[in-house]
Amino acid sequence: MQTNFSDDQLKDPGVARSNEILRACVHCGFCTATCPTYQVLGDELDSPRGRIYLIKDMLENERVPDDKTVRHIDRCLSCLACMTTCPSGVHYMHLVDHAREYIEEHYERPWHDRALRWVLARILPHPGRFRLALLGAKIGRPFRGVMPDKRLRAMLDMAPKRIPPVSRNDDPQVFPAEGRRTKRVALMTGCAQRALNTDINDATIRLLTRLGCEVVVAEGAGCCGALTHHMGKTEESHGSAARNIRAWTREMDGDGLDAIVINTSGCGTTVKDYGHMFRTEALAGDAARVAEIAVDVSELLADLVSEADAETGNPAFEGIAGTDAPEGHGIFGPPAAEGRGLRVAYHAACSLQHGQKIKSHPKELLKRAGFEVVEPADSHLCCGSAGTYNLMQPEISAQLKARKIRTLEAKAPEVIAAGNIGCMMQIGGGTDVPVVHTVELLDWAWGGPKPPALTP
């Protein structure tokens, strides 16, 4: 794509990066085939290609964003399926993030939009505040029908029927490895996840310590910054990210870290991008160091399985793609009798399969642990959660949710597994099939407790 930015414009690092991305686009339109909003709305401007044209025009002409441009960019899920499909390597994520930052700086939203975004940015990244908000939503749910704003109704719908107890495992501390220590890792405990589902971090800690990891919950680490980053609130998102970078580099420079483990894939995509986010700032070096050792929990588990196989003489689980490996073979299992052969529908979170390009690890780990794994049709399409998308675009989100649940239930699963809390809440709110995190099932197979969601 031809661009016409001036030399002065290109002095801005954000513009310079967007210029590189725009020039990589060849207008082929392959991205439209996998874009959820284009499939739902059928509008070219609600496809990545259409949004790219809008962003190019807005940035090149340095114009104040109009309502039309903002509406179509707001409708983007940032599912990043377009990046998986694109034959030209267009880094759409960096482009749309820059566009959102530009809109936040130059566009005055209606007061109710500003108020909603302000509230979400002040509540969701803070577990204590989020818990209070969930309690308020639980109290307000009977009045859902009289709520004037569909987004307020969506917020009430999101609140779980049961608010989990606070887990002290989220407090800064060190969990020693069981037996010989093979790795020292930091666990990112997150923000929303700590309010919505405390079983995930608990299961992760149990599983990793059994497999020889010393697990550190670092002092000062918290929200990854993704929620505010995708709203274009750069100062707030970078503030959250900077606190994490400082917390983790203290551990790296102290007793050392082999990995920073993330069990919420939306956070993982952001943390792995810290090097880009801070490329022009004083923390650039430390941000790059953090991003380099950040891994999804399934990546670390894949390495641990391979290392254990090598030590015990079992056939190596090469790249966790060894589909011929016997079920329950190696360090896992066999799972409890009631779990052996359990039919698990695996939901691939967009941030994991498109954002981090991790596709096989979770499925092969589940198979390895003795579960029967099935996948829904169109598994590449978003469930409609996408951070705060289900709160700010509830109508589109509801259509994507309904389609995702139909395809999952069509596989007649006994349980649905996912690697992202947002997806779990979105899907779990529309089906009677239990929804659990992948690590909960793996922890169970390794001798941990049965996931609470599977207990009647």
N, C-alpha and C positions, 0 to 999 in steps of 0.2 A: 504494500500500500504506500503510495506517495504521500509524504507529509511536507508541511511548509512552515515549520517552526523557525522563528528568528534565532540569530546567535544569542541574543540576550535571553530569550525564553529558555534556550538549551543550557544556560548556566544554572538553572534550577535543577537539582538532581532528580526530583520527581518527574519533571517534564522530560528530561533527558532519557530516563528509564522508559517512560510511556512512549516516547518517540521510537525507541528501539523495538518495543513490542508492536506498535502500530505498523512499522515497516516490515515486520515479519509476516503480517497477515496478507494472504493472497486472495481473499474474497471467495474462497471455494464453497463455503456454506456447509461443510461437513458437520460443523458444530451444531447446526439446527436440528440434526437428526437425534441428538442425545440431550438437547436442552429441555428440561421439564416444563419451564414456563412457555416455551414456544409450542410444545405439544398440547398444553392445556388451553392457551389463548389463541394460538395460530396467527400471531402478529409478528411480522419480521422484526419490529423494534423490541420485541420481548424475546429475542434470540441473541446469542453472543455477537453475531455479525452485525445485527442492527444496533446493539448497544455500543459496539466499537465505533460505528459511524457517528453516533451521538456524542461519544466521549471525544473523538477526534475534533469534531466541529466545536465543541465547548472549549477544549483546551487550546486549540490553535488560535481561536478568535478571542480568547480570554474573556468570554462573555459571561454575564450573570446567568446562571442556569435557569431555564424556564420550567414551568410546571410539567410539561410533557417530558422533557429530558429526565427530570428528577423521578417522575412516576415510573418510567421504564427501567431506570437504574435501580430504584428501590425494589422493583419486582425481581431482581436477580437474587437467586438463592446463595450464590457463591458455592454451589455444589462442585464446581470445577470439572464436571463431566466433559465440558468442551475442551479442556486441556488434555484429557485422555484421548479424545477423538481427533484433535487437530494434527494434521500431517506436517504442519510448518513450525510446530513448537512455539506457538503464540502463548506467552505467559499472561493469560487473561487475569489471573488472581492479582498480580501487581498492578495491572491497568485499572481494574475496577476499584481496587483499594484506593488508588490515587484519585480516581474520579469521586469517590465518596468523601475523601478528605477535602477536595476542591469544593464540592457541594456544601459541605458543612461550613466552610469558610465564607462562601459567597452567596448562599441562598437562605432566605428567611422563610422557614416553614410556618404553616398555620400554628397558632398558639397551642392547639390540642396535640399536634404532632410533637412540638417541642417539649410539651409537658410529659408526654408518654416516654419519649426518649430520655428525658432527664430522670424520670422515675426509674426506668429500667437500668440506666447507667449507675444510679445510686444504690440500687437494691441487689440486683443479681450477682455482682462480683463479691458481695459481702455475705458470707453464710449466716451470720447472726441476724442481719436485717432481712435476709431472704426467708429465714424461718418465721420471723414475725409476719412477713407478708403472706406466707403460705397459711398461717393460722388465720389471718384476716380473710383470706380468700375462702377458707373452709367455712368460716362464719357467714360470709356473704353469698355462698353458692345458692342458698334457697331463693335469693332475690335476683338470680341471673336473668329471669325473663323480663324484668323491668329496667335492666341496664340499657342506657341509650346508645352506647357505643359497642359495636361488634368486637372491638379489640379488648374492651373490658370484659366482655363475656368470654373471650378466648383466654384471658388471664385466669378467670375463675375455673375454666375447664381444665387448665393445665395443672392446677393444684392437686396433689395426690390425696386420696381419701385418708391415708394414714401418714402422718409426718414422723419420720424415723427418729429415734433418740440420738442425741449427740454422741459421737464416737470419740473417745479420748485418743484413739490411734492417729487422729489428725493433728494432735498437738506435736510441737517440735520434740523429737526424741530419736533414739537409735534402737532398732530392733536387731538383736544379734542373730547371726546365721545359726541354723541347727547343724551341728557337726562342723566339718571343716569349711572355713570361709573361702569361697572361690571368687566372689566379687563384692564390691562395695558400691551401692547404688543409692541415688536419691529418688524418692517417690514424690511426684507432684500430686498433692491431694486435691487440688482444684478449689472451686468456689461453689458453684451451683450444685455440683455432685455431693458436696458435704452436707447440703441441706435436703436434697431430694432422695439420696440413696447412700447410706453409710455402709451397706454390705459390700460394695465394690472395693473400696480401699482396704477394708478388713480382709477380704478374700485375697487381694493382691499381696498384702503383707504376709499372710500365712503361707501362700504358695511360694513366694520368692525366698522366704527364710528357710523353708523346707528344702529348697533347691540350692542352698549354700550361699545365699546372698545376705549380706548385712544391709539392712534397709534404713536409710536416713530420711527423716522428715525435717527439712532444714528450717532453721529459725528465719523468719522474714519472708518465706516463699508463700505465694497465694495465687490469686487470679492471674491467668496467663496474659490477659489483656484483649483476648479475641472479641469479647462482646462489644467493647467500646471501639475497638479497631475497625470492626465492620460497620460501625455507625459513622465512621469518619472522624471520631473524636481522638485525634492523634495524641494530644498532650496527656489525656487520661490513660489511653492504652499503653503509651510508652512509659508512663509512671508505674503502672502495674508490672510491665515487663522488666523495667530496670530493677525493681525490688527483687524479682526472681533471679535476675542475672547476678546481682550482688550476693544474694543468699547462696546460690549454687557455686559461684566462684570461690567463696569463702571455704566451702567444703572441698572444692577441687584443689585449692592451695593449702588446705590443712591436711586431713588424713587421706585425701584423694577420692576420686569417683571414677568408676568404670563406665557409668551410664547415668543418665537422668531418665527415669521411667515414667511414662505418661499412659494412663489407662482411660483417658477420654480423648478420642481421636481428633475432635475439633480443637482441643488445646494443643495436641501434638503438631498439627499442621502449622499453627502459629509459632510455637516455640522453635520448630525447625527453621522458621523464617526470620528468627531474631537477627541473624547476621545481616540480612537485607534491610530489615527495619531500622537498624542502628548503624548502617554503613557510613553515615556522615557524622556520627556523634562520638563523644568521648569514649563511650562504652563499646565502640565497634569491635575491638579485639576480644573483650570478654564475651560479648554477644555471640561472636563467631565461635568461640570455644564452647559455649553452652549449646549452641545449635548443633555443633559437630557430634556431641555425645548424647543428644536427645534421641530416645527411641520409644516406639510404641511398645507396650508390654508384650505383645505377641512377637515382636522382633527379638526381645531379650529371651523369652521363653524358647524360641526356635534355637537360639545359640546354646542355651543351657541343655536342651534335649540332645543336640548334636555332640556337645562336649561330654555329656553323661554316656551316650552311646559309645563314643570313642574310648572312654575310660573302662567301660565294662565289656568291651569287645562285641557289643551288639552292632548290627548293620547301621552305619551312619545314616542319620535322617537328613539326607543331603538337601540343604536349602529349604527344609520343611516342604519338599515337593514329593517326598517318597510315598506316593499313593499306594504302593504295594506293601507298605509296612503293615504287619498284622495289627488288628485292633487290640488295644490294651497292651501293646508291646513296649518294652523298655521301661523308662522311669515312671510312666503313668500306669495306674491301675493294677489289676482290673478294677473298674469302678464298682461301686456298691451294686448288689444284685438288682435293685430296683432301677438303677441308672444304666445298667449295661444295655446297649442297643437302643437307648432312648432316641426317639426321632426328633432331631434338632433342625429347625429352619434357621439358616444363618442369614442375617441381614447385614449386608456390607454397607457400612456408613460411608457417605460420600467423602468425608474428610480423610478416611482411611484408604479407600480404594482409588480415589482420584487425587486427593491432596497429597497423600504420602506414598501412593503407588504400592500399597500393601494389600495383596489380594489372596494369596494362598495360605499364609501363615495361620490365621485363626481357624480356617476350615481344616487344615491338615493336623493341627494340634488337637482339635475336637475329635477327628477320626482316630488319631493316635491314642486318645484317651478312652476309646471304646464306644463313642456315640455314632449314631447314624446321622449323617449330615446331608441336608437337602437345601437347594437354593431356589428362590422364587423366579418366575419369569421377569425379564427386564430388571435384573438385579442392579443394573448400573444407574437406575433412576432414583432420584431423591424421595425420601419419605415426607418431606415438607417441613421438617423441624428447623434445621439450618440456623442454630443459635436462637435469635429472637424473632426469626421470620414468622413462626407460627403465631406470634403475638401481634406483629405489625402488618402481616398480610394473611389474616386468618382464612379468607375465602379460598385463595389459591392453595394455601397450605392444606386446607380440609380436603380438597380434591386429590391432592397428591397422597395424603394420608389414606384416604379411602381406597385408592388404587393399590397402594403398597400393601395394605392389610388384605385385600382380596387375593393378591398374588401369593402372599405368605400363607394364608389359610387354605389356599388351593392345594398346598403340599401336605395337608393334614398333619401338621407337626404336633408334638406333645409339649414342646417348648420352643420359644424363639430366642436366639442369642444375637447380641450385638455388642459392639465395642465403643459405644458413645452414649452418654447419659441422655442427651437430647433426643436421639432416635428412640431410646428405650421409653422415654416418657410419651413421645408422640404416638408410637405404635401401641404401647400398653394402654393408652387411653381409649382405644377403639376395638379391642379384641379381648376375648375371655381366655386366650392362650397365654400362659405365663411368659413374661419377657424377662430375661436375665442377662447379665454381662458374661461374656465368654470366660473371663477368669473365674467366675463363680462356679461354672461347670468344671473347669480344669482343677480348681481347688477341691471340689467334691471328689473328683476322680483320684486325686492324690491322697485322699484320706481326710479331707476337711469336712465340715458339716454340709448337709444338704442345703442348697440355696433356699432361703426363707420364702421366696416367691413360689417355690414348688411344694410348699407345705400347706395343705388345705386349712 
